[in-house]
C-alpha cells in the first residue's frame, strides 16, 4: 500500500513539473499581464470591441433612461387620448339613453371578466379594471400601489376572473391571487 501511494504521488509531481515546463517554454507571452490600460484598450479596439469609461457608461445609461421615459410618456399620451375619445363616445351614447330613461350609473353595479395571461403585471390589471369600469381612473395608481405594497403582485394567477364594481381593493387582489379553475 505504501509503495503504490508513493508512485501515485510521484506521478502527480511529474505531471505538475511537465505542465510547468510546457507553460514556461510554450505558453506564449506573459507580457500581456503587464500591459497598460491604453495597450489593452487598443488591443480590444483592434478586435472590434468598444471600450468606454465609467463616466461615458453612466451618461449612456442616463440618456437611455430619458429616451425610454419619453417613449413611455408618448405612449401614455396616446393611450389617454384614446381613452378620452372612448369616454366622449360613451357620454354621447349616455345622452341618447337619458331621453329614454333615467341614468343611475353611480349606483349601478358594473361586472367584468378580467383575463390574465403570462407576463401581465399590476398596471395591466389596473388598466383592465378601469376599462371594465370596476375602478375609477383616478384609483388606478392606488390599486397598483396596494397590489405592490401588500405583496399581491407576485402571487397573481393566470386565468379569467369575474369581478364587480362593489369589490374593494382587498377583495379584488384576493380574487386575482386565487386560482380561478378555468
N, C-alpha and C positions, 0 to 999 in steps of 0.2 A: 504494500500500500504506500509506504514512504517513497519508494523508488518511482512509482507511477506519478505521484504528486510532484516530485522533483522534475521529472521530464515534462509534465504539463506546464509548470511554472517556467522552465527553460524555453519551452515553445512560445509562451506568451512574451517573454523577454526578447527572444529572437525576432518575433514578428513586429514588436514595437520598435526595435532598432532598425529593421528594414524599412518600416514606414517613415521613420525619422530621416534616414539616409535618402530615401526617394524624395521626400518633401524638400530637403535642403538642396539636392542636386537638380532635380527635375521639376520642382514645384512652381516655377515661374517667378515673377518679380514680387519681391516683398516690399519694394519701394512704394507701392500703391498705398500701403497703410500710413506712410509718412507724407502723403500728398497734401498740399494745402487746399483750402476751400475753393480757391479760384481754379486750380487744376482739376479738382473733382467736378466743379460746375462746367468747365469747358468740356470735360470728357462726357458728361451727361448730355450737354447740348449737341455734341457730335453724334451721339447715339439717338437723337431725336426727342429727348426729354426736355422739359422746360423747368428751370429752377426759379422759384420765387422766394423772396424774403418773407419774414413773418409779417412785416407791415403791409407788403403787397397782398398777402393772403387775407389779412384782416379787411383791407379795403375791398378786395374782391367779394368776400362773403357779405359785407355790408351792402355793397351795390346789388348783389344778387337778392338779398332780403328786400331791399327797396323795390326792385323790379317785381318781385313776387307779390309784395303788398299792393303795388299799383295795379297789377293784373287782377288781384282779388277784389280790389275796390271797383275796378271796371266791371267785373262780373257781377258784383253785388248791386251796382248801379243799374245794370241791365235787368237784373232779376227784380229789383224794386220797381222799375218801370213796367215790367210785365205784370207784377202783382197789382200795381196801381191801375193798369188797364183792365185787369180782371175785376177789380173791385168796382171800377166805374161801370163796366158792363153789368155787373151784379146789381149795382144801385139802380141802373136803368130798368132792369127786369123787375126789381122790387117796386119801383114806382108804378109800373104797369099792374102789378099784383095788388097794390094798395087800392086801386079803383074797385077791384072785385071784392076784397076782404081786408080785415084789419091785420096788421103785421105784428106778431108778438115774438120777434127774434130774440129779445133779451131773455124771455122765459122759455123759449123753445130748446128742447134737448137735442143737440146735434150728435149723430152717431157716425162712426167711420171705422173702416178696417185698414190698419196700417201694416204694410208688408215690409219686413226687414230681411234684407239679403246680406250676404257676406260682405264685409267692408263698410257697412253702414255705421256711422258714429252718431253721437248725441245731437250735433247740429242738424244732421239729415233727418233724424226722427222729429226734432222740433219743427223743422220746415214742413214735414208731412202733417204734423198736428195743426199747424197754422193753416195749411191748405185745406185740411178737413174741418176747419173751424172748431176744433176741440179746445185749443187755447188761442188767446188773442196774440196779435203780432208783437205787442209790447211785452208779453210774458215769455217770449221765445228765449231771450238771453237768461232770464231767471230759471227757466226749465233746464237749460243746458248747465248752468251753474249748479243746480240741485242735483242733476244726474252725476256730474263730475265730483261734486263735493261729498256726496253720500256714497260714492263708490259704485253706483249702479251702472256706469258706462262700461265697465269691464265685464259685466255679467249679462249683457243684453243677449237674448236668444234669437235665433233665426226663425222666421215663420210669419204667419198672419195673425194680427192681434185686433180684437174688437174693443174699441174704446168709445167713450161718450164725453160730452162737454161738462157733465156734472162731476167727473172724476177730478180729484186734486192731484198735485204733483206726485205725492207719495203713491197713490193708487195707480197712476199712470206708470211710474217707474217700476212698481212691483209687477204690473201687467207685462212689461217688456222683459223682465228677468225670469218670468215663469214660462216654462216650455208650453207652447200653445197646443201641441198634439197634432198639428196639421202635417 
